[in-house]
Amino acid sequence: MARPSLDYDRLAPAVRRLHAGGSSVRVIAEYVGISPRSVTSMIVRLDLPRRRKSTSVRRRVSRAALPVGAGLEIARV
């Protein structure tokens, strides 16, 4: 008999629900009570889409134009 903590049939609905809600692997593992690695393998086993880390949106920083002679000074011409 499998260990109760690794009873995938019992844990699958909770993993599916939390994964669909956007929870991270770490949060799912903490809630369900198994390791993050087990959660990752369970997500693969259940054929759920893998989530990627969301990157922060970079804002374009507008910079003031340099004075006319600044380019020459920077290049030390």
All heavy atoms as a GROMACS GRO file, in nm:
protein
  592
    1MET      N    1   0.083  -0.117   0.000
    1MET     CA    2   0.000   0.000   0.000
    1MET      C    3   0.089   0.125   0.000
    1MET      O    4   0.190   0.131   0.068
    1MET     CB    5  -0.088  -0.001   0.125
    1MET     CG    6  -0.183   0.114   0.132
    1MET     SD    7  -0.297   0.083   0.266
    1MET     CE    8  -0.324   0.249   0.318
    2ALA      N    9   0.050   0.222  -0.080
    2ALA     CA   10   0.128   0.344  -0.090
    2ALA      C   11   0.113   0.429   0.036
    2ALA      O   12   0.015   0.417   0.109
    2ALA     CB   13   0.082   0.424  -0.211
    3ARG      N   14   0.212   0.513   0.058
    3ARG     CA   15   0.204   0.604   0.171
    3ARG      C   16   0.086   0.699   0.150
    3ARG      O   17   0.060   0.743   0.038
    3ARG     CB   18   0.332   0.685   0.182
    3ARG     CG   19   0.448   0.600   0.221
    3ARG     CD   20   0.576   0.676   0.245
    3ARG     NE   21   0.572   0.818   0.221
    3ARG     CZ   22   0.674   0.889   0.178
    3ARG    NH1   23   0.789   0.829   0.155
    3ARG    NH2   24   0.666   1.017   0.160
    4PRO      N   25   0.015   0.734   0.254
    4PRO     CA   26  -0.102   0.820   0.238
    4PRO      C   27  -0.067   0.956   0.176
    4PRO      O   28  -0.146   1.013   0.103
    4PRO     CB   29  -0.154   0.839   0.379
    4PRO     CG   30  -0.093   0.732   0.459
    4PRO     CD   31   0.032   0.690   0.389
    5SER      N   32   0.052   1.007   0.204
    5SER     CA   33   0.088   1.137   0.150
    5SER      C   34   0.111   1.133   0.000
    5SER      O   35   0.107   1.235  -0.067
    5SER     CB   36   0.213   1.191   0.220
    5SER     OG   37   0.322   1.106   0.193
    6LEU      N   38   0.137   1.015  -0.055
    6LEU     CA   39   0.162   1.002  -0.198
    6LEU      C   40   0.047   0.932  -0.270
    6LEU      O   41   0.066   0.877  -0.378
    6LEU     CB   42   0.295   0.930  -0.223
    6LEU     CG   43   0.418   1.004  -0.171
    6LEU    CD1   44   0.542   0.922  -0.197
    6LEU    CD2   45   0.430   1.140  -0.233
    7ASP      N   46  -0.071   0.934  -0.213
    7ASP     CA   47  -0.187   0.876  -0.276
    7ASP      C   48  -0.236   0.973  -0.384
    7ASP      O   49  -0.312   1.066  -0.356
    7ASP     CB   50  -0.296   0.850  -0.172
    7ASP     CG   51  -0.415   0.779  -0.230
    7ASP    OD1   52  -0.408   0.734  -0.345
    7ASP    OD2   53  -0.517   0.770  -0.159
    8TYR      N   54  -0.187   0.955  -0.506
    8TYR     CA   55  -0.213   1.051  -0.612
    8TYR      C   56  -0.361   1.066  -0.645
    8TYR      O   57  -0.405   1.176  -0.681
    8TYR     CB   58  -0.135   1.013  -0.738
    8TYR     CG   59   0.014   1.031  -0.722
    8TYR    CD1   60   0.100   0.923  -0.725
    8TYR    CD2   61   0.067   1.158  -0.702
    8TYR    CE1   62   0.236   0.940  -0.709
    8TYR    CE2   63   0.204   1.177  -0.686
    8TYR     CZ   64   0.287   1.068  -0.690
    8TYR     OH   65   0.421   1.086  -0.674
    9ASP      N   66  -0.439   0.959  -0.633
    9ASP     CA   67  -0.582   0.970  -0.663
    9ASP      C   68  -0.653   1.063  -0.566
    9ASP      O   69  -0.746   1.134  -0.602
    9ASP     CB   70  -0.647   0.831  -0.658
    9ASP     CG   71  -0.594   0.740  -0.768
    9ASP    OD1   72  -0.553   0.794  -0.873
    9ASP    OD2   73  -0.592   0.617  -0.748
   10ARG      N   74  -0.607   1.063  -0.443
   10ARG     CA   75  -0.668   1.150  -0.342
   10ARG      C   76  -0.621   1.294  -0.356
   10ARG      O   77  -0.697   1.389  -0.331
   10ARG     CB   78  -0.631   1.097  -0.202
   10ARG     CG   79  -0.691   1.174  -0.088
   10ARG     CD   80  -0.652   1.112   0.046
   10ARG     NE   81  -0.508   1.109   0.068
   10ARG     CZ   82  -0.437   1.211   0.118
   10ARG    NH1   83  -0.496   1.323   0.149
   10ARG    NH2   84  -0.307   1.199   0.137
   11LEU      N   85  -0.497   1.314  -0.399
   11LEU     CA   86  -0.439   1.448  -0.408
   11LEU      C   87  -0.466   1.517  -0.541
   11LEU      O   88  -0.459   1.640  -0.549
   11LEU     CB   89  -0.288   1.440  -0.386
   11LEU     CG   90  -0.243   1.386  -0.250
   11LEU    CD1   91  -0.093   1.374  -0.248
   11LEU    CD2   92  -0.292   1.474  -0.140
   12ALA      N   93  -0.497   1.442  -0.645
   12ALA     CA   94  -0.512   1.499  -0.779
   12ALA      C   95  -0.616   1.612  -0.787
   12ALA      O   96  -0.588   1.716  -0.848
   12ALA     CB   97  -0.545   1.390  -0.880
   13PRO      N   98  -0.735   1.598  -0.727
   13PRO     CA   99  -0.831   1.709  -0.738
   13PRO      C  100  -0.781   1.839  -0.677
   13PRO      O  101  -0.802   1.947  -0.733
   13PRO     CB  102  -0.954   1.657  -0.663
   13PRO     CG  103  -0.941   1.510  -0.662
   13PRO     CD  104  -0.794   1.482  -0.662
   14ALA      N  105  -0.712   1.831  -0.564
   14ALA     CA  106  -0.660   1.951  -0.500
   14ALA      C  107  -0.551   2.015  -0.585
   14ALA      O  108  -0.546   2.137  -0.600
   14ALA     CB  109  -0.607   1.918  -0.361
   15VAL      N  110  -0.465   1.932  -0.642
   15VAL     CA  111  -0.357   1.983  -0.727
   15VAL      C  112  -0.416   2.049  -0.851
   15VAL      O  113  -0.374   2.159  -0.890
   15VAL     CB  114  -0.257   1.872  -0.766
   15VAL    CG1  115  -0.158   1.919  -0.870
   15VAL    CG2  116  -0.184   1.823  -0.642
   16ARG      N  117  -0.514   1.986  -0.913
   16ARG     CA  118  -0.579   2.044  -1.031
   16ARG      C  119  -0.643   2.179  -0.999
   16ARG      O  120  -0.628   2.276  -1.073
   16ARG     CB  121  -0.686   1.950  -1.083
   16ARG     CG  122  -0.634   1.840  -1.168
   16ARG     CD  123  -0.748   1.775  -1.246
   16ARG     NE  124  -0.692   1.677  -1.335
   16ARG     CZ  125  -0.713   1.546  -1.325
   16ARG    NH1  126  -0.792   1.500  -1.232
   16ARG    NH2  127  -0.657   1.464  -1.409
   17ARG      N  128  -0.714   2.185  -0.887
   17ARG     CA  129  -0.785   2.307  -0.850
   17ARG      C  130  -0.686   2.421  -0.822
   17ARG      O  131  -0.704   2.533  -0.870
   17ARG     CB  132  -0.872   2.280  -0.726
   17ARG     CG  133  -0.953   2.400  -0.681
   17ARG     CD  134  -1.048   2.362  -0.569
   17ARG     NE  135  -0.994   2.264  -0.476
   17ARG     CZ  136  -0.929   2.297  -0.364
   17ARG    NH1  137  -0.909   2.420  -0.332
   17ARG    NH2  138  -0.884   2.201  -0.285
   18LEU      N  139  -0.582   2.392  -0.743
   18LEU     CA  140  -0.485   2.495  -0.710
   18LEU      C  141  -0.405   2.539  -0.832
   18LEU      O  142  -0.373   2.657  -0.848
   18LEU     CB  143  -0.392   2.445  -0.599
   18LEU     CG  144  -0.457   2.429  -0.462
   18LEU    CD1  145  -0.366   2.353  -0.368
   18LEU    CD2  146  -0.493   2.563  -0.404
   19HIS      N  147  -0.372   2.442  -0.919
   19HIS     CA  148  -0.297   2.474  -1.039
   19HIS      C  149  -0.380   2.563  -1.132
   19HIS      O  150  -0.330   2.660  -1.188
   19HIS     CB  151  -0.257   2.346  -1.109
   19HIS     CG  152  -0.164   2.364  -1.225
   19HIS    ND1  153  -0.129   2.484  -1.278
   19HIS    CD2  154  -0.099   2.273  -1.302
   19HIS    CE1  155  -0.048   2.467  -1.380
   19HIS    NE2  156  -0.029   2.341  -1.396
   20ALA      N  157  -0.508   2.530  -1.145
   20ALA     CA  158  -0.597   2.611  -1.230
   20ALA      C  159  -0.614   2.752  -1.173
   20ALA      O  160  -0.633   2.847  -1.247
   20ALA     CB  161  -0.732   2.543  -1.244
   21GLY      N  162  -0.606   2.763  -1.040
   21GLY     CA  163  -0.619   2.892  -0.976
   21GLY      C  164  -0.493   2.977  -0.985
   21GLY      O  165  -0.493   3.093  -0.942
   22GLY      N  166  -0.384   2.921  -1.037
   22GLY     CA  167  -0.262   2.998  -1.057
   22GLY      C  168  -0.162   2.987  -0.944
   22GLY      O  169  -0.066   3.062  -0.939
   23SER      N  170  -0.182   2.894  -0.852
   23SER     CA  171  -0.088   2.878  -0.741
   23SER      C  172   0.045   2.821  -0.789
   23SER      O  173   0.050   2.744  -0.886
   23SER     CB  174  -0.146   2.784  -0.635
   23SER     OG  175  -0.263   2.839  -0.582
   24SER      N  176   0.151   2.857  -0.721
   24SER     CA  177   0.284   2.806  -0.758
   24SER      C  178   0.301   2.664  -0.705
   24SER      O  179   0.225   2.618  -0.620
   24SER     CB  180   0.392   2.897  -0.699
   24SER     OG  181   0.392   2.887  -0.558
   25VAL      N  182   0.403   2.598  -0.754
   25VAL     CA  183   0.433   2.461  -0.710
   25VAL      C  184   0.462   2.460  -0.560
   25VAL      O  185   0.417   2.370  -0.488
   25VAL     CB  186   0.552   2.404  -0.790
   25VAL    CG1  187   0.601   2.274  -0.731
   25VAL    CG2  188   0.513   2.384  -0.935
   26ARG      N  189   0.532   2.559  -0.513
   26ARG     CA  190   0.566   2.566  -0.371
   26ARG      C  191   0.440   2.579  -0.284
   26ARG      O  192   0.428   2.514  -0.181
   26ARG     CB  193   0.659   2.684  -0.347
   26ARG     CG  194   0.720   2.683  -0.210
   26ARG     CD  195   0.819   2.794  -0.193
   26ARG     NE  196   0.929   2.777  -0.288
   26ARG     CZ  197   1.015   2.871  -0.318
   26ARG    NH1  198   1.006   2.989  -0.265
   26ARG    NH2  199   1.112   2.847  -0.403
   27VAL      N  200   0.346   2.662  -0.327
   27VAL     CA  201   0.221   2.681  -0.252
   27VAL      C  202   0.138   2.553  -0.254
   27VAL      O  203   0.083   2.512  -0.152
   27VAL     CB  204   0.141   2.800  -0.309
   27VAL    CG1  205   0.003   2.808  -0.249
   27VAL    CG2  206   0.216   2.930  -0.287
   28ILE      N  207   0.130   2.489  -0.370
   28ILE     CA  208   0.055   2.363  -0.381
   28ILE      C  209   0.117   2.257  -0.290
   28ILE      O  210   0.046   2.187  -0.219
   28ILE     CB  211   0.052   2.313  -0.527
   28ILE    CG1  212  -0.026   2.411  -0.615
   28ILE    CG2  213  -0.011   2.175  -0.536
   28ILE    CD1  214  -0.016   2.382  -0.764
   29ALA      N  215   0.248   2.247  -0.291
   29ALA     CA  216   0.317   2.147  -0.209
   29ALA      C  217   0.290   2.170  -0.061
   29ALA      O  218   0.266   2.076   0.015
   29ALA     CB  219   0.466   2.150  -0.236
   30GLU      N  220   0.293   2.295  -0.020
   30GLU     CA  221   0.269   2.328   0.120
   30GLU      C  222   0.125   2.295   0.160
   30GLU      O  223   0.099   2.241   0.266
   30GLU     CB  224   0.295   2.477   0.141
   30GLU     CG  225   0.325   2.516   0.282
   30GLU     CD  226   0.372   2.660   0.288
   30GLU    OE1  227   0.484   2.688   0.243
   30GLU    OE2  228   0.294   2.743   0.339
   31TYR      N  229   0.030   2.325   0.072
   31TYR     CA  230  -0.111   2.301   0.101
   31TYR      C  231  -0.144   2.152   0.107
   31TYR      O  232  -0.212   2.105   0.196
   31TYR     CB  233  -0.198   2.370  -0.005
   31TYR     CG  234  -0.346   2.353   0.019
   31TYR    CD1  235  -0.412   2.434   0.110
   31TYR    CD2  236  -0.419   2.257  -0.050
   31TYR    CE1  237  -0.547   2.419   0.132
   31TYR    CE2  238  -0.554   2.240  -0.028
   31TYR     CZ  239  -0.617   2.322   0.063
   31TYR     OH  240  -0.752   2.306   0.086
   32VAL      N  241  -0.091   2.078   0.008
   32VAL     CA  242  -0.123   1.935  -0.002
   32VAL      C  243  -0.039   1.851   0.094
   32VAL      O  244  -0.081   1.746   0.138
   32VAL     CB  245  -0.105   1.888  -0.148
   32VAL    CG1  246  -0.128   1.741  -0.163
   32VAL    CG2  247  -0.200   1.964  -0.239
   33GLY      N  248   0.081   1.898   0.125
   33GLY     CA  249   0.165   1.825   0.219
   33GLY      C  250   0.263   1.730   0.156
   33GLY      O  251   0.301   1.629   0.216
   34ILE      N  252   0.305   1.759   0.034
   34ILE     CA  253   0.407   1.677  -0.032
   34ILE      C  254   0.518   1.771  -0.080
   34ILE      O  255   0.505   1.893  -0.073
   34ILE     CB  256   0.349   1.594  -0.150
   34ILE    CG1  257   0.284   1.685  -0.254
   34ILE    CG2  258   0.250   1.493  -0.099
   34ILE    CD1  259   0.230   1.611  -0.376
   35SER      N  260   0.625   1.714  -0.131
   35SER     CA  261   0.739   1.795  -0.173
   35SER      C  262   0.709   1.866  -0.305
   35SER      O  263   0.628   1.817  -0.385
   35SER     CB  264   0.863   1.707  -0.190
   35SER     OG  265   0.848   1.624  -0.302
   36PRO      N  266   0.775   1.979  -0.330
   36PRO     CA  267   0.757   2.048  -0.458
   36PRO      C  268   0.793   1.961  -0.578
   36PRO      O  269   0.730   1.971  -0.684
   36PRO     CB  270   0.851   2.168  -0.448
   36PRO     CG  271   0.865   2.193  -0.303
   36PRO     CD  272   0.858   2.057  -0.238
   37ARG      N  273   0.892   1.875  -0.561
   37ARG     CA  274   0.930   1.786  -0.671
   37ARG      C  275   0.817   1.687  -0.703
   37ARG      O  276   0.790   1.657  -0.819
   37ARG     CB  277   1.057   1.711  -0.634
   37ARG     CG  278   1.116   1.635  -0.747
   37ARG     CD  279   1.251   1.585  -0.710
   37ARG     NE  280   1.311   1.516  -0.823
   37ARG     CZ  281   1.432   1.468  -0.823
   37ARG    NH1  282   1.508   1.482  -0.717
   37ARG    NH2  283   1.480   1.406  -0.928
   38SER      N  284   0.748   1.638  -0.598
   38SER     CA  285   0.635   1.548  -0.620
   38SER      C  286   0.520   1.620  -0.688
   38SER      O  287   0.450   1.564  -0.772
   38SER     CB  288   0.587   1.489  -0.488
   38SER     OG  289   0.686   1.407  -0.431
   39VAL      N  290   0.500   1.747  -0.652
   39VAL     CA  291   0.395   1.826  -0.717
   39VAL      C  292   0.426   1.844  -0.864
   39VAL      O  293   0.339   1.829  -0.950
   39VAL     CB  294   0.377   1.963  -0.648
   39VAL    CG1  295   0.284   2.052  -0.727
   39VAL    CG2  296   0.325   1.946  -0.508
   40THR      N  297   0.552   1.873  -0.895
   40THR     CA  298   0.592   1.891  -1.035
   40THR      C  299   0.570   1.763  -1.114
   40THR      O  300   0.516   1.767  -1.225
   40THR     CB  301   0.740   1.933  -1.043
   40THR    OG1  302   0.757   2.054  -0.968
   40THR    CG2  303   0.782   1.956  -1.186
   41SER      N  304   0.607   1.649  -1.058
   41SER     CA  305   0.587   1.523  -1.129
   41SER      C  306   0.439   1.491  -1.143
   41SER      O  307   0.396   1.436  -1.244
   41SER     CB  308   0.660   1.408  -1.060
   41SER     OG  309   0.601   1.380  -0.935
   42MET      N  310   0.360   1.532  -1.044
   42MET     CA  311   0.216   1.509  -1.052
   42MET      C  312   0.152   1.597  -1.160
   42MET      O  313   0.063   1.553  -1.231
   42MET     CB  314   0.151   1.537  -0.917
   42MET     CG  315   0.006   1.502  -0.910
   42MET     SD  316  -0.053   1.527  -0.744
   42MET     CE  317  -0.131   1.372  -0.718
   43ILE      N  318   0.200   1.720  -1.173
   43ILE     CA  319   0.150   1.809  -1.278
   43ILE      C  320   0.180   1.750  -1.415
   43ILE      O  321   0.095   1.752  -1.505
   43ILE     CB  322   0.211   1.950  -1.262
   43ILE    CG1  323   0.148   2.019  -1.141
   43ILE    CG2  324   0.192   2.033  -1.388
   43ILE    CD1  325   0.214   2.149  -1.102
   44VAL      N  326   0.299   1.694  -1.432
   44VAL     CA  327   0.335   1.630  -1.558
   44VAL      C  328   0.249   1.506  -1.579
   44VAL      O  329   0.198   1.482  -1.690
   44VAL     CB  330   0.485   1.594  -1.560
   44VAL    CG1  331   0.520   1.507  -1.679
   44VAL    CG2  332   0.568   1.720  -1.559
   45ARG      N  333   0.230   1.427  -1.475
   45ARG     CA  334   0.150   1.304  -1.485
   45ARG      C  335   0.005   1.334  -1.520
   45ARG      O  336  -0.059   1.260  -1.596
   45ARG     CB  337   0.157   1.229  -1.353
   45ARG     CG  338   0.081   1.098  -1.355
   45ARG     CD  339   0.091   1.027  -1.223
   45ARG     NE  340   0.228   0.975  -1.211
   45ARG     CZ  341   0.274   0.912  -1.105
   45ARG    NH1  342   0.196   0.895  -1.000
   45ARG    NH2  343   0.396   0.868  -1.101
   46LEU      N  344  -0.050   1.444  -1.466
   46LEU     CA  345  -0.188   1.482  -1.493
   46LEU      C  346  -0.202   1.557  -1.625
   46LEU      O  347  -0.312   1.594  -1.665
   46LEU     CB  348  -0.243   1.570  -1.380
   46LEU     CG  349  -0.258   1.502  -1.244
   46LEU    CD1  350  -0.296   1.604  -1.138
   46LEU    CD2  351  -0.360   1.391  -1.251
   47ASP      N  352  -0.090   1.580  -1.694
   47ASP     CA  353  -0.087   1.647  -1.823
   47ASP      C  354  -0.146   1.787  -1.815
   47ASP      O  355  -0.219   1.831  -1.903
   47ASP     CB  356  -0.159   1.563  -1.929
   47ASP     CG  357  -0.117   1.601  -2.070
   47ASP    OD1  358  -0.003   1.649  -2.085
   47ASP    OD2  359  -0.198   1.584  -2.162
   48LEU      N  360  -0.111   1.858  -1.708
   48LEU     CA  361  -0.154   1.996  -1.692
   48LEU      C  362  -0.050   2.087  -1.758
   48LEU      O  363   0.068   2.052  -1.763
   48LEU     CB  364  -0.168   2.031  -1.544
   48LEU     CG  365  -0.272   1.950  -1.467
   48LEU    CD1  366  -0.265   1.985  -1.319
   48LEU    CD2  367  -0.410   1.977  -1.521
   49PRO      N  368  -0.091   2.202  -1.808
   49PRO     CA  369   0.007   2.291  -1.871
   49PRO      C  370   0.107   2.343  -1.770
   49PRO      O  371   0.072   2.375  -1.657
   49PRO     CB  372  -0.078   2.405  -1.928
   49PRO     CG  373  -0.204   2.402  -1.850
   49PRO     CD  374  -0.224   2.259  -1.808
   50ARG      N  375   0.233   2.350  -1.811
   50ARG     CA  376   0.337   2.400  -1.722
   50ARG      C  377   0.332   2.551  -1.718
   50ARG      O  378   0.316   2.616  -1.819
   50ARG     CB  379   0.475   2.356  -1.772
   50ARG     CG  380   0.487   2.208  -1.792
   50ARG     CD  381   0.564   2.131  -1.689
   50ARG     NE  382   0.652   2.201  -1.602
   50ARG     CZ  383   0.781   2.180  -1.591
   50ARG    NH1  384   0.839   2.091  -1.668
   50ARG    NH2  385   0.853   2.244  -1.503
   51ARG      N  386   0.348   2.606  -1.602
   51ARG     CA  387   0.348   2.751  -1.588
   51ARG      C  388   0.492   2.800  -1.592
   51ARG      O  389   0.583   2.733  -1.545
   51ARG     CB  390   0.286   2.792  -1.456
   51ARG     CG  391   0.143   2.748  -1.445
   51ARG     CD  392   0.068   2.843  -1.356
   51ARG     NE  393  -0.067   2.798  -1.332
   51ARG     CZ  394  -0.168   2.822  -1.414
   51ARG    NH1  395  -0.148   2.890  -1.522
   51ARG    NH2  396  -0.288   2.777  -1.387
   52ARG      N  397   0.510   2.916  -1.645
   52ARG     CA  398   0.642   2.977  -1.647
   52ARG      C  399   0.641   3.094  -1.553
   52ARG      O  400   0.538   3.157  -1.530
   52ARG     CB  401   0.676   3.024  -1.788
   52ARG     CG  402   0.688   2.907  -1.881
   52ARG     CD  403   0.761   2.946  -2.005
   52ARG     NE  404   0.775   2.827  -2.088
   52ARG     CZ  405   0.768   2.828  -2.217
   52ARG    NH1  406   0.747   2.941  -2.280
   52ARG    NH2  407   0.782   2.718  -2.285
   53LYS      N  408   0.755   3.126  -1.502
   53LYS     CA  409   0.765   3.241  -1.414
   53LYS      C  410   0.727   3.366  -1.492
   53LYS      O  411   0.772   3.388  -1.603
   53LYS     CB  412   0.907   3.258  -1.360
   53LYS     CG  413   0.943   3.158  -1.256
   53LYS     CD  414   1.080   3.192  -1.200
   53LYS     CE  415   1.118   3.094  -1.092
   53LYS     NZ  416   1.251   3.123  -1.039
   54SER      N  417   0.644   3.446  -1.431
   54SER     CA  418   0.608   3.570  -1.498
   54SER      C  419   0.718   3.673  -1.472
   54SER      O  420   0.764   3.689  -1.360
   54SER     CB  421   0.474   3.622  -1.446
   54SER     OG  422   0.483   3.649  -1.309
   55THR      N  423   0.758   3.736  -1.578
   55THR     CA  424   0.862   3.836  -1.564
   55THR      C  425   0.796   3.972  -1.550
   55THR      O  426   0.687   3.996  -1.601
   55THR     CB  427   0.955   3.837  -1.686
   55THR    OG1  428   0.877   3.861  -1.803
   55THR    CG2  429   1.028   3.705  -1.699
   56SER      N  430   0.861   4.059  -1.480
   56SER     CA  431   0.806   4.192  -1.463
   56SER      C  432   0.813   4.268  -1.595
   56SER      O  433   0.904   4.249  -1.676
   56SER     CB  434   0.882   4.268  -1.355
   56SER     OG  435   1.016   4.282  -1.394
   57VAL      N  436   0.717   4.351  -1.616
   57VAL     CA  437   0.713   4.429  -1.739
   57VAL      C  438   0.815   4.541  -1.729
   57VAL      O  439   0.815   4.618  -1.634
   57VAL     CB  440   0.572   4.487  -1.760
   57VAL    CG1  441   0.568   4.574  -1.886
   57VAL    CG2  442   0.469   4.377  -1.767
   58ARG      N  443   0.901   4.546  -1.825
   58ARG     CA  444   1.003   4.650  -1.824
   58ARG      C  445   0.947   4.776  -1.887
   58ARG      O  446   0.887   4.772  -1.994
   58ARG     CB  447   1.127   4.607  -1.902
   58ARG     CG  448   1.202   4.498  -1.834
   58ARG     CD  449   1.329   4.471  -1.910
   58ARG     NE  450   1.407   4.373  -1.837
   58ARG     CZ  451   1.537   4.365  -1.844
   58ARG    NH1  452   1.603   4.446  -1.923
   58ARG    NH2  453   1.602   4.274  -1.775
   59ARG      N  454   0.969   4.884  -1.821
   59ARG     CA  455   0.926   5.012  -1.875
   59ARG      C  456   1.042   5.075  -1.950
   59ARG      O  457   1.157   5.065  -1.909
   59ARG     CB  458   0.884   5.106  -1.763
   59ARG     CG  459   0.762   5.059  -1.693
   59ARG     CD  460   0.718   5.164  -1.595
   59ARG     NE  461   0.642   5.099  -1.489
   59ARG     CZ  462   0.614   5.155  -1.375
   59ARG    NH1  463   0.657   5.276  -1.349
   59ARG    NH2  464   0.545   5.090  -1.285
   60ARG      N  465   1.008   5.137  -2.057
   60ARG     CA  466   1.112   5.205  -2.133
   60ARG      C  467   1.145   5.336  -2.062
   60ARG      O  468   1.057   5.415  -2.033
   60ARG     CB  469   1.065   5.233  -2.274
   60ARG     CG  470   1.171   5.294  -2.357
   60ARG     CD  471   1.130   5.309  -2.498
   60ARG     NE  472   1.237   5.379  -2.568
   60ARG     CZ  473   1.237   5.401  -2.695
   60ARG    NH1  474   1.137   5.361  -2.768
   60ARG    NH2  475   1.337   5.465  -2.751
   61VAL      N  476   1.270   5.354  -2.033
   61VAL     CA  477   1.313   5.474  -1.962
   61VAL      C  478   1.359   5.574  -2.066
   61VAL      O  479   1.451   5.547  -2.144
   61VAL     CB  480   1.429   5.442  -1.865
   61VAL    CG1  481   1.477   5.568  -1.795
   61VAL    CG2  482   1.386   5.338  -1.765
   62SER      N  483   1.292   5.687  -2.070
   62SER     CA  484   1.334   5.789  -2.165
   62SER      C  485   1.448   5.868  -2.102
   62SER      O  486   1.440   5.912  -1.988
   62SER     CB  487   1.218   5.880  -2.201
   62SER     OG  488   1.172   5.946  -2.086
   63ARG      N  489   1.552   5.882  -2.174
   63ARG     CA  490   1.669   5.954  -2.124
   63ARG      C  491   1.686   6.080  -2.206
   63ARG      O  492   1.663   6.081  -2.327
   63ARG     CB  493   1.793   5.868  -2.134
   63ARG     CG  494   1.780   5.744  -2.050
   63ARG     CD  495   1.900   5.656  -2.064
   63ARG     NE  496   1.872   5.530  -1.995
   63ARG     CZ  497   1.961   5.464  -1.926
   63ARG    NH1  498   2.083   5.508  -1.918
   63ARG    NH2  499   1.929   5.352  -1.867
   64ALA      N  500   1.729   6.181  -2.139
   64ALA     CA  501   1.752   6.308  -2.208
   64ALA      C  502   1.870   6.293  -2.302
   64ALA      O  503   1.964   6.218  -2.277
   64ALA     CB  504   1.779   6.418  -2.106
   65ALA      N  505   1.863   6.364  -2.412
   65ALA     CA  506   1.972   6.360  -2.509
   65ALA      C  507   2.097   6.423  -2.448
   65ALA      O  508   2.090   6.515  -2.367
   65ALA     CB  509   1.932   6.436  -2.634
   66LEU      N  510   2.211   6.370  -2.486
   66LEU     CA  511   2.338   6.424  -2.436
   66LEU      C  512   2.371   6.555  -2.508
   66LEU      O  513   2.332   6.575  -2.623
   66LEU     CB  514   2.450   6.322  -2.462
   66LEU     CG  515   2.439   6.190  -2.386
   66LEU    CD1  516   2.548   6.094  -2.435
   66LEU    CD2  517   2.453   6.213  -2.238
   67PRO      N  518   2.444   6.640  -2.442
   67PRO     CA  519   2.488   6.762  -2.510
   67PRO      C  520   2.577   6.728  -2.630
   67PRO      O  521   2.630   6.618  -2.640
   67PRO     CB  522   2.568   6.837  -2.404
   67PRO     CG  523   2.531   6.774  -2.275
   67PRO     CD  524   2.483   6.637  -2.303
   68VAL      N  525   2.595   6.823  -2.718
   68VAL     CA  526   2.664   6.800  -2.845
   68VAL      C  527   2.803   6.740  -2.826
   68VAL      O  528   2.840   6.642  -2.890
   68VAL     CB  529   2.674   6.932  -2.926
   68VAL    CG1  530   2.755   6.910  -3.053
   68VAL    CG2  531   2.535   6.982  -2.960
   69GLY      N  532   2.884   6.790  -2.737
   69GLY     CA  533   3.021   6.743  -2.723
   69GLY      C  534   3.036   6.625  -2.629
   69GLY      O  535   3.145   6.572  -2.612
   70ALA      N  536   2.928   6.577  -2.569
   70ALA     CA  537   2.938   6.470  -2.470
   70ALA      C  538   2.984   6.339  -2.531
   70ALA      O  539   3.058   6.263  -2.470
   70ALA     CB  540   2.804   6.450  -2.399
   71GLY      N  541   2.943   6.311  -2.654
   71GLY     CA  542   2.984   6.187  -2.720
   71GLY      C  543   3.133   6.181  -2.739
   71GLY      O  544   3.197   6.077  -2.720
   72LEU      N  545   3.192   6.294  -2.774
   72LEU     CA  546   3.337   6.300  -2.793
   72LEU      C  547   3.410   6.286  -2.660
   72LEU      O  548   3.515   6.223  -2.652
   72LEU     CB  549   3.376   6.431  -2.862
   72LEU     CG  550   3.321   6.451  -3.002
   72LEU    CD1  551   3.357   6.589  -3.053
   72LEU    CD2  552   3.376   6.346  -3.095
   73GLU      N  553   3.353   6.345  -2.556
   73GLU     CA  554   3.415   6.337  -2.424
   73GLU      C  555   3.411   6.194  -2.372
   73GLU      O  556   3.507   6.145  -2.313
   73GLU     CB  557   3.344   6.433  -2.328
   73GLU     CG  558   3.402   6.434  -2.189
   73GLU     CD  559   3.545   6.487  -2.186
   73GLU    OE1  560   3.583   6.571  -2.270
   73GLU    OE2  561   3.621   6.442  -2.098
   74ILE      N  562   3.301   6.126  -2.393
   74ILE     CA  563   3.287   5.988  -2.346
   74ILE      C  564   3.386   5.898  -2.419
   74ILE      O  565   3.450   5.812  -2.359
   74ILE     CB  566   3.142   5.938  -2.364
   74ILE    CG1  567   3.049   6.014  -2.271
   74ILE    CG2  568   3.133   5.789  -2.340
   74ILE    CD1  569   2.904   5.990  -2.294
   75ALA      N  570   3.401   5.920  -2.549
   75ALA     CA  571   3.491   5.837  -2.628
   75ALA      C  572   3.636   5.878  -2.613
   75ALA      O  573   3.726   5.811  -2.660
   75ALA     CB  574   3.449   5.842  -2.775
   76ARG      N  575   3.662   5.989  -2.548
   76ARG     CA  576   3.796   6.042  -2.528
   76ARG      C  577   3.872   6.064  -2.659
   76ARG      O  578   3.984   6.017  -2.677
   76ARG     CB  579   3.878   5.952  -2.437
   76ARG     CG  580   3.817   5.930  -2.303
   76ARG     CD  581   3.894   6.002  -2.201
   76ARG     NE  582   3.826   5.982  -2.072
   76ARG     CZ  583   3.847   6.059  -1.971
   76ARG    NH1  584   3.934   6.157  -1.980
   76ARG    NH2  585   3.784   6.041  -1.860
   77VAL      N  586   3.804   6.128  -2.749
   77VAL     CA  587   3.866   6.156  -2.880
   77VAL      C  588   3.945   6.283  -2.871
   77VAL      O  589   3.913   6.377  -2.809
   77VAL     CB  590   3.759   6.166  -2.991
   77VAL    CG1  591   3.820   6.211  -3.122
   77VAL    CG2  592   3.689   6.035  -3.002
   0.00000   0.00000   0.00000
